[in-house]
Amino acid sequence: MPIPSSLQQGLRLPVVAAPMFLTSGPALVTACSQAGIIGTFPALNQRSTEGFREWLREITTALAASPNPAAYGVNLIVHKTNPRVAADLEVCAEFKVPLIITSLGAAKDVVERVHAYGGVVFHDVTTAKHARKAAEAGVDGLILVSAGAGGHAGAINPFALLHEVRSFFQGTILLAGALSTGSDVAAARMMGADFAYMGTRFIATQESYVSARYKEMLVEAGASDILYTPAISSIPANFLRQSIVEAGLDPEKLVAPPGIDLTHITEPYKKGPEEKAKAWRDVWSAGQGVGAIGDTPPAAELIERLISEYRAARASFQRDDARFE
């Protein structure tokens, strides 16, 4: 399946910088799109729908003044405990956001609303079962969040998940899970994915909103420093073990919450001196690809590096594979 035509303009590398909670915002989205990949952010990174509207105004204004930028996208968490879904969706329609990424529910009415204004919908899945449900809802693409991905992730090997989903889905496929380099992007394409979906690598950029300590931890960590657990948000996810420790929690004695509840995410970001750590804010997600992260460059510099690595990997493969022709 070719990349949707509405997402092709300005695209220099088949990469979507994943929307990351409390991490992605206008600066990172704009830098990514200006450099030639699709930048995205969660609507809920803004504390209100009106604030979300202001962010979209900021992004669209910056990109309108940029020469040939790539598209951008917004993540909507489509879950019954998110009180802002309908309002945020209407703001997306107001700005005609090119790409909507839905999570925690593939809603047919959301897909229809986005299609009505000409947008594209990609949906997060971790299993073939969820992929089938999303396909039935009419999404344009599926984001396969495989084993090793940062944040909420599945436990299925990317080879297995991609090939199983491709057997019944002909739309756009994005592959997520421990992708940190341009050669990883080339490998994902060789496997049959249309896009690589990269999150953790873009946390470690200058434009991300996270603390210096978070970025430092990413540079220091390896795959063995990632803990996969449902105990932080009730959904299995990958987190930096050291961040759990520094939040005052014991990684070996975590207790999962009773269920998903998004109502708390409209609370202020900042923690007062007497307030206890909040798992969703003070425990930091990361994927198993952290071992390939060695610096925190500006996003544009990182993207140029990824492009160079991608082209080198493709050229090397084509040269070395000629013996089998």
C-alpha positions as CSV (number, residue, x, y, z in Angstrom):
1,M,0.0,0.0,0.0
2,P,1.5,3.3,-1.0
3,I,1.8,6.1,1.5
4,P,-1.4,8.2,1.3
5,S,-1.0,11.0,-1.2
6,S,-2.0,13.6,1.4
7,L,1.1,12.6,3.5
8,Q,3.6,12.5,0.7
9,Q,4.3,16.2,0.2
10,G,7.6,17.2,1.8
11,L,8.3,13.7,3.1
12,R,12.0,13.0,2.9
13,L,12.1,9.8,5.0
14,P,9.2,7.3,5.7
15,V,9.1,8.1,9.4
16,V,6.4,9.3,11.8
17,A,7.7,10.8,15.1
18,A,5.3,9.2,17.5
19,P,3.0,11.4,19.7
20,M,4.4,11.1,23.3
21,F,2.6,12.2,26.4
22,L,4.2,15.2,28.2
23,T,6.9,15.1,25.6
24,S,5.7,16.2,22.1
25,G,4.6,19.7,21.5
26,P,4.6,22.5,18.8
27,A,8.4,22.8,18.9
28,L,9.1,19.1,18.2
29,V,6.3,18.7,15.7
30,T,7.3,21.7,13.7
31,A,11.0,20.8,13.7
32,C,10.2,17.3,12.5
33,S,7.8,18.4,9.7
34,Q,10.2,21.1,8.6
35,A,13.0,18.5,8.3
36,G,11.0,16.1,6.3
37,I,9.2,13.6,8.5
38,I,5.7,13.6,10.0
39,G,5.7,15.2,13.4
40,T,2.8,14.4,15.8
41,F,1.6,15.1,19.4
42,P,-1.2,14.0,21.7
43,A,-4.1,16.4,22.0
44,L,-4.0,15.8,25.8
45,N,-0.6,17.3,26.1
46,Q,-2.5,20.5,26.3
47,R,-4.6,20.9,29.5
48,S,-7.7,22.2,27.7
49,T,-9.4,22.0,24.3
50,E,-8.8,25.8,23.9
51,G,-5.1,25.3,24.6
52,F,-5.1,22.5,22.1
53,R,-6.6,24.9,19.5
54,E,-3.8,27.4,20.2
55,W,-1.1,24.8,19.7
56,L,-2.7,23.8,16.3
57,R,-2.7,27.5,15.3
58,E,1.0,27.8,16.3
59,I,1.9,24.7,14.3
60,T,-0.1,25.5,11.2
61,T,1.2,29.1,11.1
62,A,4.9,27.9,11.4
63,L,4.5,25.2,8.7
64,A,2.6,27.6,6.4
65,A,5.7,29.8,6.5
66,S,8.1,26.9,5.9
67,P,9.3,25.7,2.4
68,N,7.7,22.3,1.6
69,P,7.2,20.9,5.1
70,A,5.9,17.3,5.7
71,A,2.5,16.8,7.2
72,Y,1.8,16.7,10.9
73,G,-0.6,14.7,13.0
74,V,-2.6,14.6,16.3
75,N,-3.1,11.7,18.6
76,L,-6.7,11.3,20.0
77,I,-7.2,8.8,22.8
78,V,-10.6,7.3,22.0
79,H,-11.6,5.9,25.3
80,K,-14.7,6.4,27.4
81,T,-12.8,8.0,30.3
82,N,-11.3,10.7,28.1
83,P,-13.9,13.6,28.4
84,R,-12.4,15.6,25.6
85,V,-12.6,13.3,22.6
86,A,-15.6,15.0,20.9
87,A,-14.4,18.6,21.5
88,D,-10.8,17.9,20.4
89,L,-12.0,16.0,17.3
90,E,-14.0,19.1,16.2
91,V,-10.9,21.3,16.7
92,C,-9.0,18.8,14.4
93,A,-11.8,19.2,11.8
94,E,-11.6,23.0,12.2
95,F,-7.8,22.9,11.3
96,K,-8.2,20.0,8.9
97,V,-5.4,18.1,10.6
98,P,-3.9,15.8,7.9
99,L,-3.3,12.8,10.2
100,I,-5.2,11.6,13.2
101,I,-3.7,8.8,15.3
102,T,-6.3,7.0,17.5
103,S,-5.5,5.0,20.5
104,L,-7.4,2.8,23.0
105,G,-10.4,2.3,20.7
106,A,-11.0,2.3,17.0
107,A,-14.2,4.4,16.7
108,K,-16.0,4.3,13.3
109,D,-17.6,7.7,14.0
110,V,-14.2,9.3,14.5
111,V,-12.9,7.8,11.3
112,E,-15.9,9.1,9.4
113,R,-15.5,12.6,10.8
114,V,-11.9,12.7,9.8
115,H,-12.6,11.4,6.4
116,A,-15.3,14.0,5.9
117,Y,-12.8,16.8,6.0
118,G,-10.1,14.9,4.0
119,G,-7.9,13.6,6.8
120,V,-6.3,10.2,7.3
121,V,-6.7,7.9,10.3
122,F,-4.0,5.6,11.6
123,H,-4.7,3.4,14.7
124,D,-2.4,1.9,17.3
125,V,-2.7,-1.9,17.7
126,T,-0.6,-4.5,19.5
127,T,-2.3,-7.7,18.2
128,A,-3.8,-9.1,15.0
129,K,-7.2,-9.2,16.8
130,H,-7.1,-5.5,17.5
131,A,-5.9,-4.9,14.0
132,R,-8.9,-6.7,12.5
133,K,-11.3,-4.6,14.6
134,A,-9.6,-1.3,13.5
135,A,-9.7,-2.4,9.9
136,E,-13.4,-3.0,10.2
137,A,-13.8,0.5,11.6
138,G,-12.3,1.8,8.3
139,V,-9.0,3.2,9.4
140,D,-6.5,4.0,6.7
141,G,-3.4,2.6,8.5
142,L,-2.4,0.5,11.4
143,I,0.5,1.2,13.7
144,L,1.9,-2.1,14.8
145,V,3.2,-1.5,18.3
146,S,5.4,-4.6,18.7
147,A,7.6,-5.9,21.5
148,G,10.2,-3.5,22.6
149,A,8.3,-0.3,21.8
150,G,8.3,2.5,24.3
151,G,5.2,3.3,26.4
152,H,2.1,1.1,25.8
153,A,3.4,-1.8,23.8
154,G,2.6,-5.3,22.7
155,A,4.6,-8.4,23.3
156,I,4.6,-9.9,19.8
157,N,7.8,-10.0,17.7
158,P,7.6,-7.3,14.9
159,F,8.3,-9.9,12.1
160,A,5.4,-12.1,13.3
161,L,2.9,-9.2,13.8
162,L,3.7,-7.4,10.6
163,H,3.3,-10.5,8.4
164,E,0.1,-11.6,10.1
165,V,-1.5,-8.2,9.8
166,R,-0.4,-7.7,6.2
167,S,-2.1,-11.0,5.3
168,F,-5.5,-9.4,5.7
169,F,-4.9,-5.6,5.7
170,Q,-3.9,-3.7,2.5
171,G,-3.8,-0.3,4.0
172,T,-0.8,1.6,5.3
173,I,1.3,-0.1,7.9
174,L,3.6,1.6,10.4
175,L,6.0,-0.5,12.5
176,A,7.0,0.5,16.0
177,G,9.4,-1.2,18.4
178,A,13.0,-0.4,19.2
179,L,13.6,1.6,16.0
180,S,16.4,4.2,16.7
181,T,18.5,4.5,13.5
182,G,18.2,5.0,9.8
183,S,19.2,1.4,9.2
184,D,16.3,0.4,11.4
185,V,14.0,2.4,9.2
186,A,15.4,0.6,6.1
187,A,14.8,-2.8,7.8
188,A,11.2,-1.9,8.6
189,R,10.7,-1.0,5.0
190,M,12.3,-4.3,3.9
191,M,9.9,-6.2,6.1
192,G,7.0,-4.6,4.3
193,A,6.1,-1.6,6.5
194,D,5.3,1.7,4.8
195,F,6.5,3.8,7.7
196,A,8.8,3.4,10.6
197,Y,7.2,4.8,13.8
198,M,9.8,6.2,16.1
199,G,9.2,7.5,19.6
200,T,11.9,7.0,22.1
201,R,14.7,8.4,19.8
202,F,12.8,11.7,19.6
203,I,12.4,12.0,23.3
204,A,16.2,12.5,23.3
205,T,16.1,15.7,21.2
206,Q,16.4,19.3,22.3
207,E,12.8,20.1,21.3
208,S,11.1,17.5,23.5
209,Y,9.5,18.8,26.7
210,V,11.1,16.2,29.1
211,S,13.6,17.0,31.8
212,A,17.3,17.0,31.4
213,R,17.4,14.0,33.7
214,Y,15.0,12.0,31.5
215,K,17.2,12.6,28.5
216,E,20.3,11.8,30.4
217,M,18.7,8.5,31.5
218,L,17.9,7.6,27.9
219,V,21.6,8.1,26.9
220,E,22.8,6.0,29.8
221,A,20.3,3.1,29.5
222,G,20.4,-0.1,27.6
223,A,17.7,-2.6,26.7
224,S,18.1,-4.4,30.0
225,D,17.2,-1.2,31.8
226,I,13.6,-1.3,30.4
227,L,10.8,-2.8,32.5
228,Y,7.7,-4.1,30.8
229,T,4.8,-3.9,33.3
230,P,1.0,-3.1,33.5
231,A,1.5,-1.7,37.0
232,I,2.0,1.9,36.0
233,S,-1.1,2.6,33.9
234,S,-3.0,-0.8,33.9
235,I,-1.9,-1.5,30.3
236,P,1.4,-3.3,29.7
237,A,4.1,-0.8,28.8
238,N,7.8,-0.2,28.8
239,F,9.4,2.1,31.3
240,L,12.9,3.1,32.4
241,R,13.6,1.1,35.5
242,Q,15.7,3.9,37.0
243,S,12.9,6.4,36.7
244,I,10.7,4.0,38.8
245,V,13.3,4.0,41.4
246,E,13.8,7.7,41.4
247,A,10.1,8.2,41.7
248,G,10.3,6.4,45.0
249,L,8.8,3.1,43.8
250,D,10.1,-0.4,44.1
251,P,10.3,-2.0,40.6
252,E,9.8,-5.4,42.2
253,K,6.7,-4.5,44.2
254,L,4.6,-2.6,41.8
255,V,0.8,-3.0,42.0
256,A,-1.4,-2.4,38.9
257,P,-4.2,0.1,39.1
258,P,-7.7,-1.3,38.8
259,G,-8.4,0.0,35.3
260,I,-7.9,2.7,32.7
261,D,-8.8,6.2,33.9
262,L,-7.9,9.2,31.8
263,T,-9.8,11.8,33.8
264,H,-6.7,12.7,35.8
265,I,-4.7,13.9,32.9
266,T,-6.2,17.3,32.9
267,E,-4.4,18.0,36.2
268,P,-1.5,20.4,36.2
269,Y,1.9,19.0,35.2
270,K,3.9,20.4,38.1
271,K,4.4,18.7,41.4
272,G,4.3,20.6,44.6
273,P,6.8,20.0,47.4
274,E,4.4,17.9,49.5
275,E,2.8,16.1,46.6
276,K,3.6,12.4,46.0
277,A,4.9,11.2,42.7
278,K,2.3,10.4,40.0
279,A,3.0,7.4,37.9
280,W,1.8,8.9,34.7
281,R,4.0,12.0,35.1
282,D,7.1,10.9,37.1
283,V,7.7,7.4,35.7
284,W,9.3,7.7,32.3
285,S,8.6,5.4,29.3
286,A,11.2,4.3,26.8
287,G,11.7,1.4,24.3
288,Q,14.3,-1.2,24.1
289,G,16.1,0.7,21.4
290,V,17.7,3.0,24.0
291,G,21.0,1.3,23.6
292,A,21.4,3.1,20.2
293,I,20.8,6.5,21.7
294,G,24.1,8.3,22.5
295,D,23.2,12.0,22.3
296,T,20.4,14.6,22.4
297,P,20.7,16.6,19.2
298,P,18.2,19.1,17.7
299,A,15.5,17.2,15.9
300,A,16.6,18.5,12.5
301,E,20.1,17.3,13.0
302,L,18.8,13.9,14.1
303,I,16.6,13.6,11.0
304,E,19.5,14.4,8.7
305,R,21.5,11.7,10.4
306,L,18.6,9.2,10.0
307,I,18.3,10.1,6.3
308,S,22.0,9.5,5.8
309,E,21.9,6.2,7.6
310,Y,18.8,5.1,5.7
311,R,20.4,5.8,2.3
312,A,23.6,4.1,3.3
313,A,21.8,1.0,4.6
314,R,19.8,0.7,1.4
315,A,22.9,1.1,-0.8
316,S,24.8,-1.4,1.2
317,F,22.0,-4.0,1.0
318,Q,21.6,-3.5,-2.8
319,R,25.4,-3.9,-3.3
320,D,25.8,-6.9,-1.1
321,D,22.6,-8.6,-2.2
322,A,23.7,-8.5,-5.9
323,R,25.4,-11.9,-5.5
324,F,22.1,-13.6,-5.1
325,E,20.6,-12.3,-8.3
